[in-house]
């Protein structure tokens, strides 16, 4: 079963070189780093600022953060070579790899076991997802792994719920923090959100612990990955991979960077780990070709 396969997905771990990183080749004048817009722009700039400074120091290149308008644009920027490396969700990666031959580079250790939370308001009387028949649901972006693909899959596979038949209204939120706010404000009854982002919102004060209630957590699945565009030189790929893998949580400066990314370490990404997402997307007929 696909659910069993999700639990058994693994990544190989390789040792990164500990030698200092050389200045990037003359062919690359600027390093453009894209990120999936899964939160508001201010939160994303704060989150990635330490990493941007670190990559600039490691590569010797001016390094710029690029925040796309939406998930589709994140994929397009990779495909059209407007960013060199990007942090995107698993479904976006499957799409970018299939359409544009992007390559998976590294993942956080947490990305091998991601989960989605179905959240509602604390005062809601419903005790189970089956109590929400006839209510409203907000997914994330249609290309969001944790906000759409996997919650839709688990609704079908575990709860035997076909969303369009079960709920009176289905929304697609542009970002996870907006999904949370829709639930908190009462605009929707139920939301499917990235569990790590909700924890981050509580940690940084954007959300009070009592603002929402977690109704159900999905089984784990692979999600975010740092991917590089087709045509990026092998030397640059190696430097970027080694820069990520050199981060050591026991080093105070590195730990600050890792903490901003909710990571303890980076691992080399195994593109095969995402095959399951391509199969699920094809099975749900989401318009993403399975690899």
Residue pairs with C-beta under 8 A, 6 or more apart in sequence:
2 153
2 157
2 276
2 279
2 280
3 157
3 158
3 219
5 276
6 219
6 220
6 221
6 222
6 276
7 219
7 220
9 112
9 221
9 222
9 273
9 276
10 112
10 270
10 273
11 107
11 112
11 267
11 268
11 269
11 270
11 273
12 268
12 270
13 267
13 268
14 245
14 268
16 241
16 242
16 245
16 246
17 242
18 246
21 58
21 59
21 60
21 239
21 242
21 243
21 246
22 60
22 239
23 59
23 60
23 61
24 31
24 59
24 60
24 61
24 235
24 236
24 239
25 233
25 235
25 236
27 233
28 61
28 84
28 232
28 233
28 236
29 61
29 62
30 61
30 62
30 63
30 64
31 55
31 56
31 59
31 61
31 62
31 63
31 64
31 84
31 85
32 63
32 64
32 66
32 82
32 83
32 84
32 85
33 48
33 51
33 52
33 55
33 63
33 64
33 65
33 66
33 83
33 84
33 85
33 86
33 87
34 66
34 67
34 68
34 74
34 77
34 78
34 82
34 83
34 85
34 86
34 87
34 88
35 44
35 48
35 65
35 66
35 67
35 68
35 74
35 86
35 87
35 88
36 68
36 71
36 74
36 86
36 87
36 88
36 89
36 92
36 224
37 44
37 67
37 68
37 69
37 70
37 71
37 74
37 174
37 175
38 89
38 140
38 141
38 144
38 147
38 175
38 176
38 194
38 197
39 47
39 175
39 176
39 177
39 197
40 175
40 177
40 178
41 67
43 177
43 204
43 206
44 65
44 67
45 65
45 67
46 260
47 260
47 261
48 65
48 260
48 261
49 65
49 260
50 256
50 257
50 260
51 257
51 260
51 261
52 63
52 64
52 65
53 63
54 243
54 247
54 257
55 61
55 63
55 240
55 243
56 62
56 63
58 239
58 243
58 246
59 236
59 239
59 240
59 243
66 77
66 82
66 83
68 74
68 76
68 77
70 141
70 174
71 88
71 89
71 92
71 141
71 142
71 143
71 144
72 143
74 86
74 88
74 92
75 88
75 92
75 95
75 96
75 99
75 100
75 143
76 82
77 83
77 86
78 86
78 88
78 96
78 100
78 102
78 227
78 229
79 96
79 99
79 100
79 102
79 229
81 229
81 230
81 231
83 229
84 228
84 229
84 232
84 236
85 105
85 226
85 227
85 228
85 229
85 232
85 240
86 226
86 227
86 229
87 224
87 225
87 226
88 96
88 224
88 225
88 227
89 143
89 144
89 145
89 146
89 223
89 224
90 145
90 149
90 221
90 222
90 223
90 224
90 225
90 274
90 277
91 143
91 144
91 145
91 148
91 149
91 277
91 281
91 286
91 288
92 143
92 145
93 102
93 104
93 225
93 227
93 274
94 274
94 277
94 278
94 281
94 288
94 290
94 291
95 143
95 288
96 102
96 227
97 103
97 104
97 227
97 271
97 274
97 291
98 278
98 288
98 289
98 291
100 229
100 230
101 230
102 227
102 228
102 229
102 230
103 227
103 228
103 230
103 237
103 271
104 225
104 226
104 227
104 269
104 270
104 271
104 274
105 225
105 226
105 227
105 228
105 237
105 240
105 241
105 244
105 268
105 269
106 225
106 226
106 241
106 244
106 245
106 266
106 267
106 268
106 269
107 222
107 224
107 225
107 226
107 266
107 267
107 269
108 224
108 261
108 262
108 263
108 264
108 265
108 266
108 267
109 263
109 264
109 265
109 266
109 267
110 196
110 262
110 263
110 264
111 222
111 223
111 224
111 225
112 220
112 222
112 267
112 273
113 220
113 221
113 222
114 145
114 146
114 194
114 195
114 196
114 220
114 221
114 222
114 223
114 224
115 146
115 195
115 217
115 218
115 219
115 220
115 221
116 146
116 147
116 150
116 151
116 154
116 192
116 193
116 194
116 195
116 217
116 218
117 192
117 193
117 194
117 195
117 198
117 214
117 215
117 216
117 217
117 218
118 129
118 151
118 190
118 191
118 192
118 214
118 215
118 216
118 217
118 218
119 180
119 183
119 190
119 191
119 193
119 198
119 212
119 213
119 214
119 215
120 126
120 132
120 183
120 189
120 190
120 191
120 212
120 213
120 215
121 183
121 184
121 186
121 189
121 212
121 213
122 210
122 211
122 212
122 213
124 189
124 213
125 131
126 132
126 135
126 189
126 215
128 215
128 216
129 155
129 159
129 161
129 190
129 215
129 216
130 159
130 161
132 166
132 167
132 189
132 190
133 166
133 167
134 167
134 168
135 167
135 168
135 189
135 190
136 167
136 168
136 169
136 170
136 171
136 187
136 188
136 189
136 190
137 163
137 167
137 169
137 170
137 171
137 188
137 189
137 190
137 191
137 192
138 170
138 171
138 172
138 173
138 179
138 182
138 183
138 187
138 188
138 190
138 191
138 192
139 147
139 148
139 151
139 152
139 163
139 170
139 171
139 172
139 173
139 179
139 192
140 146
140 147
140 148
140 172
140 173
140 174
140 175
140 176
140 179
140 192
140 193
140 194
141 147
141 148
141 172
141 173
141 174
141 175
142 148
142 172
142 286
144 176
144 194
145 221
145 223
145 224
145 277
146 176
146 192
146 193
146 194
146 195
146 223
147 173
147 176
147 179
147 192
147 193
147 194
148 172
148 192
149 277
149 280
149 281
149 284
149 286
150 218
150 221
150 280
151 192
151 218
152 163
152 284
153 280
153 283
153 284
154 218
154 219
155 161
155 162
155 163
155 166
156 162
156 284
163 170
164 170
167 190
169 188
171 182
171 188
173 179
173 182
173 191
176 193
176 194
176 197
176 198
177 197
177 201
177 206
179 191
179 192
179 193
180 191
180 193
180 198
180 201
180 207
180 211
180 212
182 188
182 191
183 189
183 190
183 191
183 212
184 207
184 211
184 212
190 215
195 217
196 262
198 207
198 212
198 214
199 262
200 262
201 207
202 208
202 209
221 276
221 277
222 273
222 274
222 276
222 277
225 269
225 274
226 240
226 244
226 266
226 269
227 269
228 236
228 237
228 240
241 268
244 266
245 265
245 266
245 267
245 268
246 254
247 254
247 257
247 258
247 263
247 265
247 266
248 254
248 255
249 255
249 258
249 264
249 265
258 264
258 265
274 291
275 290
275 291
278 288
278 289
278 290
278 291
279 290
281 288
281 290
282 288
282 289
282 290
